[in-house]
Amino acid sequence: MLLAYLDCFSGISGDMFLGALVDAGVPAQLFEETVAGLGLGARLEVSRVNRSGISATKVDVITPDHVPAGDSPAVGNHPHQEHRHHHHGHQHEDAARASRPRPHEHEHGRSLTAIKEIIAGAAITDGAKETAAAIFDALGAAEAKIHDVPIEEIHFHEVGAVDALVDIVCAAVGAEALGVDEIVCSPLNVGGGTVTCAHGTFPVPAPATVELLKDAPVYSSGLRAELVTPTGAAIVKVLAKRFGAFPEMKIEKAGYGAGTRDFPGHANLVRLTIGEALPQLAAKTSQETITVLEANLDDLNPQVFGYVMDRLLAEGALDVFGVPVQMKKGRPGMLLTVLCKPEEAAKLTQIIFAETTTLGVRRREEQRLALARKWITVSTQWGEVRMKIASMNGTVTNYAPEYEDCRRIAAEQHVPLKSVMQEAVQRYLQK
């Protein structure tokens, strides 16, 4: 399986993604022909630039007035927000923000329907048309929700619509030309600071970007700049099949797409790495990010410790365990460790503080490899028991009866717990 890994350590915008595609081997001529076929009067300018010592490809969208409309020089704290300058010399609204739909702006913008008609008439494959339309749908739906208006009322600013059309249609065409089976995306560095939009000043990431990145892992490196544009977020939302750390692969090539500014000590790039997934690893396990919470306890009643473990599990922890440790001054203690999904970490941390005597909880993110697993039900003479089945490459490697089911049956039927568990295993093997 051929993978593409999109590394957004400096965020992503539409033109940065196009630069990475070209750098990874997608012919620039393909994009030039695609843009010409849209009939918008726009064209592309492709160049080589250097960002923090790394050579990369820069793609600018040139509008009919021959002003770069891609990731050009930033205004204020916004490094690659597809800014443009008005031909009179006044700074025009950044194209990423210009491409953000604005409700009720019918006289100066294109509706989503009109944009999708342009896409439908483009000289590109049906698959690329569907992808481009899906990206615009995502962008429009985000703005419609933010402004609380029907998506039909969303209109894209005229200049921004041209820029977004070029970025999104070329992104769809380029992703198809890569010929990969799956695009995986890293957590996205969204930046920080504020951004000025048509409706006022907002914190970074902007409202549309936040809406588009729901369920995606994000973070800020502390750089005060808007690193993820709404167009970039919409592209990721539609094209990326999953998010995670760098996948196990045999690397074949990589491409770098450049932003405009060259930050000191921070490469303003997006990287696209292409490679063949290692089948023996890809088939055996799935990888997920989990949060590990830890606290050292040396003055907690042991009876309370058991209660805390039970409550943490009931509240969503994946696993909870304690390890005896020797604390300072020779005091015996327990190391409490909780494994959980990242979104459950804050709630479980509050429970640890409320229920134990600790003054601090350590937190870290780790990658967990997990075997494929499923549940089946077997019938014993006393009742039904669930069996947890783990497999690797389609071969069962582990199986075990669900303890809670067996314990309940043993208590209700007044039979030994081990007898229930043994019969459940026998019935599974007979199946």
C-alpha positions as a Markdown table, in Angstrom:
| # | Residue | x | y | z |
|---|---|---|---|---|
| 1 | Met | 0.0 | 0.0 | 0.0 |
| 2 | Leu | 1.4 | 3.4 | -1.1 |
| 3 | Leu | 1.2 | 6.1 | 1.6 |
| 4 | Ala | 1.6 | 9.8 | 1.6 |
| 5 | Tyr | 2.4 | 11.5 | 4.9 |
| 6 | Leu | 1.5 | 15.1 | 5.2 |
| 7 | Asp | 3.7 | 16.7 | 7.9 |
| 8 | Cys | 2.1 | 20.0 | 9.0 |
| 9 | Phe | 4.8 | 21.1 | 11.5 |
| 10 | Ser | 4.3 | 24.7 | 10.2 |
| 11 | Gly | 0.6 | 24.4 | 9.4 |
| 12 | Ile | -0.8 | 24.2 | 5.9 |
| 13 | Ser | -2.3 | 26.5 | 3.3 |
| 14 | Gly | -3.6 | 25.7 | -0.2 |
| 15 | Asp | -0.6 | 27.0 | -2.0 |
| 16 | Met | 1.9 | 25.3 | 0.4 |
| 17 | Phe | 0.1 | 22.0 | -0.4 |
| 18 | Leu | 0.5 | 22.6 | -4.1 |
| 19 | Gly | 4.2 | 23.4 | -3.6 |
| 20 | Ala | 4.7 | 20.1 | -1.8 |
| 21 | Leu | 2.9 | 18.2 | -4.5 |
| 22 | Val | 5.1 | 19.7 | -7.2 |
| 23 | Asp | 8.2 | 19.1 | -5.2 |
| 24 | Ala | 7.1 | 15.4 | -4.7 |
| 25 | Gly | 6.9 | 14.9 | -8.4 |
| 26 | Val | 3.5 | 16.0 | -9.6 |
| 27 | Pro | 4.2 | 17.9 | -12.9 |
| 28 | Ala | 3.7 | 21.6 | -12.6 |
| 29 | Gln | 2.4 | 21.5 | -16.2 |
| 30 | Leu | -0.6 | 19.5 | -15.0 |
| 31 | Phe | -1.5 | 22.3 | -12.6 |
| 32 | Glu | -0.9 | 24.9 | -15.3 |
| 33 | Glu | -3.2 | 23.1 | -17.7 |
| 34 | Thr | -5.8 | 22.7 | -14.9 |
| 35 | Val | -5.8 | 26.4 | -14.1 |
| 36 | Ala | -6.1 | 27.4 | -17.7 |
| 37 | Gly | -9.0 | 25.1 | -18.2 |
| 38 | Leu | -11.0 | 26.8 | -15.4 |
| 39 | Gly | -11.3 | 29.9 | -17.5 |
| 40 | Leu | -10.8 | 32.3 | -14.6 |
| 41 | Gly | -7.9 | 34.2 | -16.2 |
| 42 | Ala | -5.5 | 33.0 | -13.5 |
| 43 | Arg | -2.2 | 31.3 | -13.9 |
| 44 | Leu | 0.5 | 29.8 | -11.7 |
| 45 | Glu | 4.0 | 30.9 | -10.9 |
| 46 | Val | 6.3 | 28.1 | -9.6 |
| 47 | Ser | 9.7 | 28.9 | -8.1 |
| 48 | Arg | 12.5 | 27.5 | -5.9 |
| 49 | Val | 13.0 | 29.1 | -2.5 |
| 50 | Asn | 14.9 | 28.5 | 0.7 |
| 51 | Arg | 13.3 | 28.2 | 4.1 |
| 52 | Ser | 15.6 | 27.9 | 7.1 |
| 53 | Gly | 18.2 | 26.3 | 5.0 |
| 54 | Ile | 15.8 | 23.8 | 3.2 |
| 55 | Ser | 15.2 | 24.1 | -0.5 |
| 56 | Ala | 11.5 | 24.0 | -1.4 |
| 57 | Thr | 8.9 | 24.7 | -4.1 |
| 58 | Lys | 6.8 | 27.9 | -4.0 |
| 59 | Val | 3.6 | 28.1 | -5.9 |
| 60 | Asp | 1.9 | 31.5 | -6.4 |
| 61 | Val | -1.5 | 32.0 | -8.0 |
| 62 | Ile | -1.5 | 35.0 | -10.3 |
| 63 | Thr | -4.8 | 36.7 | -10.8 |
| 64 | Pro | -5.8 | 38.6 | -14.0 |
| 65 | Asp | -4.1 | 41.8 | -12.7 |
| 66 | His | -0.9 | 39.8 | -12.4 |
| 67 | Val | -0.7 | 40.2 | -8.6 |
| 68 | Pro | 0.5 | 37.1 | -6.7 |
| 69 | Ala | -2.5 | 35.6 | -4.9 |
| 70 | Gly | -0.9 | 32.7 | -3.2 |
| 71 | Asp | 1.1 | 32.6 | -0.1 |
| 72 | Ser | 2.7 | 36.0 | -0.6 |
| 73 | Pro | 4.2 | 38.4 | 1.9 |
| 74 | Ala | 2.2 | 38.4 | 5.2 |
| 75 | Val | 0.5 | 41.2 | 6.9 |
| 76 | Gly | 1.2 | 41.5 | 10.6 |
| 77 | Asn | 1.3 | 38.1 | 12.3 |
| 78 | His | -0.1 | 36.0 | 9.4 |
| 79 | Pro | 2.8 | 34.3 | 7.6 |
| 80 | His | 1.1 | 32.2 | 4.9 |
| 81 | Gln | -2.4 | 33.2 | 4.6 |
| 82 | Glu | -2.4 | 33.7 | 0.8 |
| 83 | His | -2.2 | 37.5 | 1.1 |
| 84 | Arg | -2.4 | 39.8 | -1.9 |
| 85 | His | -1.9 | 43.5 | -2.4 |
| 86 | His | -4.4 | 45.8 | -4.1 |
| 87 | His | -3.1 | 47.3 | -7.4 |
| 88 | His | -3.4 | 50.8 | -5.8 |
| 89 | Gly | -0.9 | 49.8 | -3.2 |
| 90 | His | -3.3 | 49.4 | -0.3 |
| 91 | Gln | -3.2 | 46.1 | 1.5 |
| 92 | His | -6.1 | 44.0 | 0.3 |
| 93 | Glu | -7.8 | 41.4 | 2.5 |
| 94 | Asp | -5.8 | 38.3 | 2.8 |
| 95 | Ala | -7.1 | 35.8 | 0.2 |
| 96 | Ala | -7.6 | 33.0 | 2.7 |
| 97 | Arg | -9.8 | 35.3 | 4.7 |
| 98 | Ala | -11.2 | 36.7 | 1.4 |
| 99 | Ser | -12.0 | 33.1 | 0.4 |
| 100 | Arg | -13.9 | 32.6 | 3.6 |
| 101 | Pro | -17.5 | 32.8 | 2.6 |
| 102 | Arg | -19.4 | 35.9 | 3.8 |
| 103 | Pro | -23.2 | 35.6 | 4.3 |
| 104 | His | -25.5 | 37.8 | 2.2 |
| 105 | Glu | -22.6 | 39.1 | 0.0 |
| 106 | His | -24.5 | 38.2 | -3.2 |
| 107 | Glu | -23.4 | 41.2 | -5.3 |
| 108 | His | -19.7 | 40.7 | -5.0 |
| 109 | Gly | -19.2 | 37.0 | -4.6 |
| 110 | Arg | -19.7 | 33.6 | -6.1 |
| 111 | Ser | -22.2 | 31.2 | -4.5 |
| 112 | Leu | -21.2 | 27.7 | -3.6 |
| 113 | Thr | -23.6 | 26.5 | -6.4 |
| 114 | Ala | -21.8 | 28.7 | -9.0 |
| 115 | Ile | -18.4 | 27.5 | -7.8 |
| 116 | Lys | -19.5 | 23.8 | -8.1 |
| 117 | Glu | -20.8 | 24.5 | -11.6 |
| 118 | Ile | -17.3 | 25.8 | -12.6 |
| 119 | Ile | -15.8 | 22.6 | -11.1 |
| 120 | Ala | -18.3 | 20.5 | -12.9 |
| 121 | Gly | -17.2 | 22.1 | -16.2 |
| 122 | Ala | -13.5 | 21.8 | -15.6 |
| 123 | Ala | -11.3 | 19.6 | -17.8 |
| 124 | Ile | -10.4 | 17.2 | -15.0 |
| 125 | Thr | -11.5 | 13.7 | -14.0 |
| 126 | Asp | -14.8 | 12.9 | -12.3 |
| 127 | Gly | -12.9 | 11.8 | -9.2 |
| 128 | Ala | -11.0 | 15.1 | -9.0 |
| 129 | Lys | -14.3 | 17.0 | -9.5 |
| 130 | Glu | -15.9 | 15.1 | -6.6 |
| 131 | Thr | -12.9 | 15.8 | -4.3 |
| 132 | Ala | -12.8 | 19.5 | -5.2 |
| 133 | Ala | -16.6 | 19.8 | -4.6 |
| 134 | Ala | -16.3 | 18.0 | -1.3 |
| 135 | Ile | -13.5 | 20.4 | -0.1 |
| 136 | Phe | -15.7 | 23.4 | -1.0 |
| 137 | Asp | -18.7 | 21.8 | 0.7 |
| 138 | Ala | -16.6 | 21.5 | 3.8 |
| 139 | Leu | -15.5 | 25.1 | 3.6 |
| 140 | Gly | -19.0 | 26.4 | 3.0 |
| 141 | Ala | -20.5 | 24.2 | 5.8 |
| 142 | Ala | -18.0 | 25.5 | 8.3 |
| 143 | Glu | -18.9 | 29.1 | 7.5 |
| 144 | Ala | -22.6 | 28.4 | 7.4 |
| 145 | Lys | -22.5 | 27.0 | 10.9 |
| 146 | Ile | -20.3 | 29.9 | 12.2 |
| 147 | His | -22.6 | 32.5 | 10.8 |
| 148 | Asp | -25.8 | 30.5 | 11.5 |
| 149 | Val | -27.1 | 30.8 | 7.9 |
| 150 | Pro | -28.1 | 28.2 | 5.4 |
| 151 | Ile | -25.2 | 27.0 | 3.2 |
| 152 | Glu | -27.1 | 28.3 | 0.2 |
| 153 | Glu | -26.6 | 31.9 | 1.4 |
| 154 | Ile | -22.8 | 31.5 | 1.6 |
| 155 | His | -21.0 | 33.5 | -1.0 |
| 156 | Phe | -17.2 | 33.6 | -1.6 |
| 157 | His | -15.5 | 37.0 | -2.1 |
| 158 | Glu | -14.8 | 37.4 | -5.9 |
| 159 | Val | -11.0 | 37.6 | -5.6 |
| 160 | Gly | -10.8 | 35.0 | -2.8 |
| 161 | Ala | -13.1 | 32.6 | -4.8 |
| 162 | Val | -10.7 | 32.6 | -7.7 |
| 163 | Asp | -7.7 | 31.9 | -5.4 |
| 164 | Ala | -9.6 | 29.2 | -3.5 |
| 165 | Leu | -10.8 | 27.6 | -6.7 |
| 166 | Val | -7.3 | 27.3 | -8.1 |
| 167 | Asp | -5.9 | 25.9 | -4.8 |
| 168 | Ile | -8.7 | 23.4 | -4.2 |
| 169 | Val | -9.1 | 22.2 | -7.8 |
| 170 | Cys | -5.3 | 21.8 | -8.2 |
| 171 | Ala | -5.2 | 20.1 | -4.7 |
| 172 | Ala | -7.8 | 17.5 | -5.9 |
| 173 | Val | -6.0 | 17.0 | -9.2 |
| 174 | Gly | -2.6 | 16.7 | -7.6 |
| 175 | Ala | -3.7 | 14.3 | -4.9 |
| 176 | Glu | -5.1 | 12.0 | -7.6 |
| 177 | Ala | -1.9 | 12.3 | -9.6 |
| 178 | Leu | 0.1 | 11.2 | -6.6 |
| 179 | Gly | -1.5 | 7.7 | -7.0 |
| 180 | Val | -1.3 | 6.9 | -3.3 |
| 181 | Asp | -3.7 | 4.6 | -1.5 |
| 182 | Glu | -4.0 | 6.8 | 1.6 |
| 183 | Ile | -2.9 | 10.2 | 2.8 |
| 184 | Val | -2.0 | 10.3 | 6.5 |
| 185 | Cys | -1.7 | 13.7 | 8.3 |
| 186 | Ser | 0.4 | 14.7 | 11.3 |
| 187 | Pro | -1.0 | 16.8 | 14.1 |
| 188 | Leu | -1.3 | 20.4 | 12.9 |
| 189 | Asn | 0.6 | 23.3 | 14.2 |
| 190 | Val | -2.1 | 26.1 | 14.2 |
| 191 | Gly | 0.2 | 28.9 | 15.4 |
| 192 | Gly | -1.1 | 31.7 | 17.7 |
| 193 | Gly | -1.8 | 35.4 | 18.0 |
| 194 | Thr | -4.8 | 37.0 | 16.3 |
| 195 | Val | -6.2 | 37.3 | 12.8 |
| 196 | Thr | -8.2 | 40.2 | 11.4 |
| 197 | Cys | -11.2 | 39.2 | 9.3 |
| 198 | Ala | -14.1 | 41.0 | 7.7 |
| 199 | His | -16.1 | 40.6 | 10.9 |
| 200 | Gly | -13.3 | 41.7 | 13.3 |
| 201 | Thr | -10.3 | 40.4 | 15.2 |
| 202 | Phe | -10.3 | 36.8 | 16.3 |
| 203 | Pro | -7.8 | 34.5 | 18.0 |
| 204 | Val | -5.8 | 32.0 | 16.0 |
| 205 | Pro | -6.9 | 29.6 | 14.8 |
| 206 | Ala | -9.8 | 31.5 | 13.1 |
| 207 | Pro | -13.4 | 30.3 | 13.7 |
| 208 | Ala | -13.7 | 28.6 | 10.3 |
| 209 | Thr | -10.4 | 26.8 | 10.8 |
| 210 | Val | -11.5 | 25.5 | 14.3 |
| 211 | Glu | -14.8 | 24.2 | 12.8 |
| 212 | Leu | -12.9 | 22.4 | 10.0 |
| 213 | Leu | -10.4 | 20.8 | 12.3 |
| 214 | Lys | -12.9 | 19.2 | 14.6 |
| 215 | Asp | -11.7 | 15.7 | 15.5 |
| 216 | Ala | -8.2 | 16.5 | 14.2 |
| 217 | Pro | -5.2 | 16.7 | 16.5 |
| 218 | Val | -3.8 | 20.2 | 16.8 |
| 219 | Tyr | -1.3 | 22.1 | 18.8 |
| 220 | Ser | 0.6 | 25.4 | 18.9 |
| 221 | Ser | 4.4 | 25.7 | 18.9 |
| 222 | Gly | 4.1 | 29.2 | 20.3 |
| 223 | Leu | 4.8 | 31.0 | 17.0 |
| 224 | Arg | 2.5 | 34.0 | 16.9 |
| 225 | Ala | 1.2 | 33.6 | 13.4 |
| 226 | Glu | -1.8 | 32.0 | 11.7 |
| 227 | Leu | -0.3 | 28.8 | 10.3 |
| 228 | Val | -3.4 | 26.9 | 9.1 |
| 229 | Thr | -5.7 | 28.6 | 6.7 |
| 230 | Pro | -9.4 | 27.7 | 6.2 |
| 231 | Thr | -8.5 | 26.4 | 2.7 |
| 232 | Gly | -5.6 | 24.3 | 4.1 |
| 233 | Ala | -7.9 | 22.9 | 6.8 |
| 234 | Ala | -10.6 | 22.0 | 4.3 |
| 235 | Ile | -8.1 | 20.2 | 2.1 |
| 236 | Val | -6.8 | 18.2 | 5.1 |
| 237 | Lys | -10.3 | 17.4 | 6.3 |
| 238 | Val | -11.3 | 15.8 | 2.9 |
| 239 | Leu | -8.0 | 14.3 | 1.7 |
| 240 | Ala | -6.5 | 12.9 | 5.0 |
| 241 | Lys | -7.9 | 9.5 | 5.9 |
| 242 | Arg | -6.4 | 9.5 | 9.3 |
| 243 | Phe | -4.1 | 11.4 | 11.7 |
| 244 | Gly | -1.1 | 10.1 | 13.5 |
| 245 | Ala | 2.7 | 9.9 | 13.9 |
| 246 | Phe | 5.0 | 9.1 | 10.9 |
| 247 | Pro | 3.8 | 5.7 | 9.6 |
| 248 | Glu | 6.0 | 2.7 | 9.1 |
| 249 | Met | 7.0 | 2.9 | 5.5 |
| 250 | Lys | 9.8 | 2.5 | 3.0 |
| 251 | Ile | 10.4 | 6.1 | 1.9 |
| 252 | Glu | 10.6 | 6.7 | -1.8 |
| 253 | Lys | 10.5 | 10.5 | -2.1 |
| 254 | Ala | 9.6 | 13.7 | -0.3 |
| 255 | Gly | 8.5 | 17.1 | -1.3 |
| 256 | Tyr | 8.5 | 20.5 | 0.5 |
| 257 | Gly | 6.0 | 23.3 | -0.1 |
| 258 | Ala | 7.1 | 26.7 | 1.1 |
| 259 | Gly | 5.3 | 29.5 | 2.9 |
| 260 | Thr | 6.3 | 33.1 | 2.2 |
| 261 | Arg | 8.2 | 34.1 | 5.3 |
| 262 | Asp | 11.4 | 32.6 | 6.6 |
| 263 | Phe | 11.0 | 32.4 | 10.4 |
| 264 | Pro | 14.2 | 32.4 | 12.4 |
| 265 | Gly | 14.7 | 28.9 | 13.7 |
| 266 | His | 11.4 | 27.6 | 12.2 |
| 267 | Ala | 11.1 | 26.2 | 8.7 |
| 268 | Asn | 7.9 | 27.6 | 7.2 |
| 269 | Leu | 7.2 | 24.5 | 5.1 |
| 270 | Val | 4.8 | 21.6 | 4.7 |
| 271 | Arg | 6.4 | 18.2 | 3.9 |
| 272 | Leu | 4.8 | 15.4 | 1.8 |
| 273 | Thr | 6.6 | 12.0 | 2.1 |
| 274 | Ile | 5.7 | 9.2 | -0.2 |
| 275 | Gly | 6.5 | 5.5 | 0.6 |
| 276 | Glu | 5.4 | 1.9 | 0.6 |
| 277 | Ala | 3.7 | 0.8 | 3.9 |
| 278 | Leu | 5.6 | -2.1 | 5.5 |
| 279 | Pro | 2.9 | -4.8 | 5.1 |
| 280 | Gln | 4.1 | -7.0 | 8.0 |
| 281 | Leu | 3.5 | -4.1 | 10.4 |
| 282 | Ala | 0.5 | -2.4 | 8.7 |
| 283 | Ala | -1.4 | -5.7 | 8.8 |
| 284 | Lys | -0.5 | -6.7 | 12.3 |
| 285 | Thr | -1.4 | -3.7 | 14.3 |
| 286 | Ser | -3.2 | -0.4 | 14.4 |
| 287 | Gln | -1.6 | 2.7 | 16.0 |
| 288 | Glu | -3.2 | 5.2 | 18.2 |
| 289 | Thr | -2.2 | 8.1 | 20.5 |
| 290 | Ile | -3.1 | 7.6 | 24.1 |
| 291 | Thr | -2.5 | 9.8 | 27.2 |
| 292 | Val | -0.6 | 8.4 | 30.2 |
| 293 | Leu | -1.4 | 10.0 | 33.6 |
| 294 | Glu | 0.8 | 9.3 | 36.6 |
| 295 | Ala | 0.8 | 10.3 | 40.3 |
| 296 | Asn | 3.0 | 9.2 | 43.3 |
| 297 | Leu | 1.0 | 8.5 | 46.4 |
| 298 | Asp | 2.5 | 7.8 | 49.9 |
| 299 | Asp | -0.2 | 8.9 | 52.3 |
| 300 | Leu | -3.4 | 7.5 | 50.8 |
| 301 | Asn | -5.5 | 4.9 | 52.6 |
| 302 | Pro | -5.1 | 1.6 | 50.6 |
| 303 | Gln | -8.9 | 1.2 | 50.7 |
| 304 | Val | -9.3 | 4.5 | 48.9 |
| 305 | Phe | -6.7 | 3.5 | 46.3 |
| 306 | Gly | -8.9 | 0.6 | 45.2 |
| 307 | Tyr | -12.0 | 2.9 | 45.0 |
| 308 | Val | -10.1 | 5.4 | 42.9 |
| 309 | Met | -9.0 | 2.7 | 40.5 |
| 310 | Asp | -12.6 | 1.5 | 40.1 |
| 311 | Arg | -14.0 | 5.0 | 39.6 |
| 312 | Leu | -11.3 | 5.9 | 37.0 |
| 313 | Leu | -12.2 | 2.8 | 35.0 |
| 314 | Ala | -16.0 | 3.6 | 35.3 |
| 315 | Glu | -15.3 | 7.2 | 34.0 |
| 316 | Gly | -13.6 | 6.0 | 30.8 |
| 317 | Ala | -10.0 | 5.1 | 31.6 |
| 318 | Leu | -8.6 | 2.4 | 29.2 |
| 319 | Asp | -6.5 | 0.9 | 32.0 |
| 320 | Val | -5.6 | 1.7 | 35.6 |
| 321 | Phe | -2.9 | 0.1 | 37.7 |
| 322 | Gly | -0.7 | 0.6 | 40.7 |
| 323 | Val | 3.0 | -0.2 | 41.3 |
| 324 | Pro | 4.6 | -0.3 | 44.8 |
| 325 | Val | 7.4 | 2.3 | 45.0 |
| 326 | Gln | 9.9 | 3.5 | 47.7 |
| 327 | Met | 9.3 | 7.2 | 48.3 |
| 328 | Lys | 11.6 | 9.7 | 49.9 |
| 329 | Lys | 12.5 | 9.3 | 53.6 |
| 330 | Gly | 11.9 | 5.5 | 53.1 |
| 331 | Arg | 8.2 | 5.8 | 53.0 |
| 332 | Pro | 6.3 | 3.0 | 51.0 |
| 333 | Gly | 4.0 | 4.4 | 48.3 |
| 334 | Met | 2.1 | 3.5 | 45.2 |
| 335 | Leu | 2.6 | 4.8 | 41.6 |
| 336 | Leu | -0.8 | 5.3 | 40.1 |
| 337 | Thr | -0.9 | 5.0 | 36.3 |
| 338 | Val | -3.9 | 5.7 | 34.1 |
| 339 | Leu | -4.1 | 5.1 | 30.4 |
| 340 | Cys | -6.8 | 7.0 | 28.5 |
| 341 | Lys | -7.9 | 8.6 | 25.3 |
| 342 | Pro | -6.5 | 12.2 | 25.0 |
| 343 | Glu | -10.0 | 13.7 | 25.1 |
| 344 | Glu | -10.6 | 12.0 | 28.5 |
| 345 | Ala | -7.4 | 13.2 | 30.2 |
| 346 | Ala | -8.7 | 16.4 | 31.7 |
| 347 | Lys | -11.7 | 14.7 | 33.3 |
| 348 | Leu | -9.7 | 11.9 | 34.7 |
| 349 | Thr | -7.0 | 14.3 | 36.0 |
| 350 | Gln | -9.7 | 16.1 | 38.0 |
| 351 | Ile | -10.8 | 12.8 | 39.5 |
| 352 | Ile | -7.3 | 12.0 | 40.6 |
| 353 | Phe | -7.0 | 15.4 | 42.3 |
| 354 | Ala | -10.4 | 15.1 | 43.9 |
| 355 | Glu | -10.1 | 11.5 | 45.2 |
| 356 | Thr | -6.4 | 11.2 | 46.2 |
| 357 | Thr | -3.9 | 13.2 | 48.2 |
| 358 | Thr | -1.5 | 13.9 | 45.3 |
| 359 | Leu | -0.4 | 17.5 | 44.6 |
| 360 | Gly | 0.6 | 16.8 | 41.0 |
| 361 | Val | -0.3 | 14.6 | 38.1 |
| 362 | Arg | 2.2 | 14.0 | 35.3 |
| 363 | Arg | 0.9 | 13.7 | 31.7 |
| 364 | Arg | 2.4 | 12.5 | 28.5 |
| 365 | Glu | 1.3 | 11.3 | 25.0 |
| 366 | Glu | 2.4 | 7.9 | 23.8 |
| 367 | Gln | 1.8 | 5.8 | 20.7 |
| 368 | Arg | 0.1 | 2.4 | 21.3 |
| 369 | Leu | 0.1 | -0.4 | 18.9 |
| 370 | Ala | -3.0 | -2.6 | 19.2 |
| 371 | Leu | -4.0 | -6.0 | 17.7 |
| 372 | Ala | -7.2 | -6.2 | 15.9 |
| 373 | Arg | -9.9 | -7.2 | 18.3 |
| 374 | Lys | -13.6 | -8.2 | 18.4 |
| 375 | Trp | -16.3 | -9.7 | 20.7 |
| 376 | Ile | -18.3 | -12.8 | 20.1 |
| 377 | Thr | -20.8 | -14.4 | 22.5 |
| 378 | Val | -20.8 | -18.1 | 23.6 |
| 379 | Ser | -23.6 | -19.9 | 25.4 |
| 380 | Thr | -22.8 | -21.8 | 28.6 |
| 381 | Gln | -25.1 | -24.0 | 30.6 |
| 382 | Trp | -25.6 | -21.0 | 33.0 |
| 383 | Gly | -25.9 | -18.2 | 30.5 |
| 384 | Glu | -24.2 | -16.2 | 27.7 |
| 385 | Val | -20.6 | -15.0 | 28.1 |
| 386 | Arg | -18.7 | -12.5 | 25.8 |
| 387 | Met | -15.3 | -13.6 | 24.5 |
| 388 | Lys | -12.7 | -11.0 | 23.6 |
| 389 | Ile | -10.8 | -12.2 | 20.5 |
| 390 | Ala | -7.5 | -10.6 | 19.3 |
| 391 | Ser | -6.0 | -11.4 | 15.9 |
| 392 | Met | -2.9 | -10.6 | 13.8 |
| 393 | Asn | -3.0 | -10.9 | 10.0 |
| 394 | Gly | -6.3 | -12.6 | 10.3 |
| 395 | Thr | -5.0 | -15.3 | 12.7 |
| 396 | Val | -6.4 | -15.4 | 16.3 |
| 397 | Thr | -3.6 | -14.9 | 18.8 |
| 398 | Asn | -5.5 | -14.4 | 22.0 |
| 399 | Tyr | -8.9 | -15.1 | 23.4 |
| 400 | Ala | -10.4 | -14.7 | 26.9 |
| 401 | Pro | -13.9 | -14.7 | 28.5 |
| 402 | Glu | -15.1 | -11.4 | 29.8 |
| 403 | Tyr | -14.5 | -11.4 | 33.6 |
| 404 | Glu | -17.6 | -9.3 | 34.5 |
| 405 | Asp | -19.9 | -11.7 | 32.6 |
| 406 | Cys | -18.4 | -14.8 | 34.3 |
| 407 | Arg | -18.5 | -13.1 | 37.8 |
| 408 | Arg | -22.1 | -12.2 | 37.4 |
| 409 | Ile | -23.1 | -15.7 | 36.3 |
| 410 | Ala | -21.1 | -17.3 | 39.1 |
| 411 | Ala | -22.8 | -15.1 | 41.7 |
| 412 | Glu | -26.3 | -15.6 | 40.3 |
| 413 | Gln | -26.0 | -19.4 | 39.7 |
| 414 | His | -23.9 | -20.1 | 42.8 |
| 415 | Val | -21.2 | -21.9 | 40.8 |
| 416 | Pro | -17.4 | -21.5 | 41.0 |
| 417 | Leu | -16.1 | -18.6 | 38.9 |
| 418 | Lys | -13.3 | -20.8 | 37.4 |
| 419 | Ser | -15.9 | -23.3 | 36.2 |
| 420 | Val | -17.8 | -20.6 | 34.3 |
| 421 | Met | -14.6 | -19.3 | 32.7 |
| 422 | Gln | -13.4 | -22.8 | 31.8 |
| 423 | Glu | -16.7 | -23.7 | 30.1 |
| 424 | Ala | -16.8 | -20.4 | 28.2 |
| 425 | Val | -13.4 | -21.1 | 26.7 |
| 426 | Gln | -14.4 | -24.7 | 25.8 |
| 427 | Arg | -17.6 | -23.5 | 24.1 |
| 428 | Tyr | -15.5 | -20.9 | 22.1 |
| 429 | Leu | -13.0 | -23.6 | 21.0 |
| 430 | Gln | -15.9 | -25.8 | 19.9 |
| 431 | Lys | -17.2 | -23.0 | 17.7 |
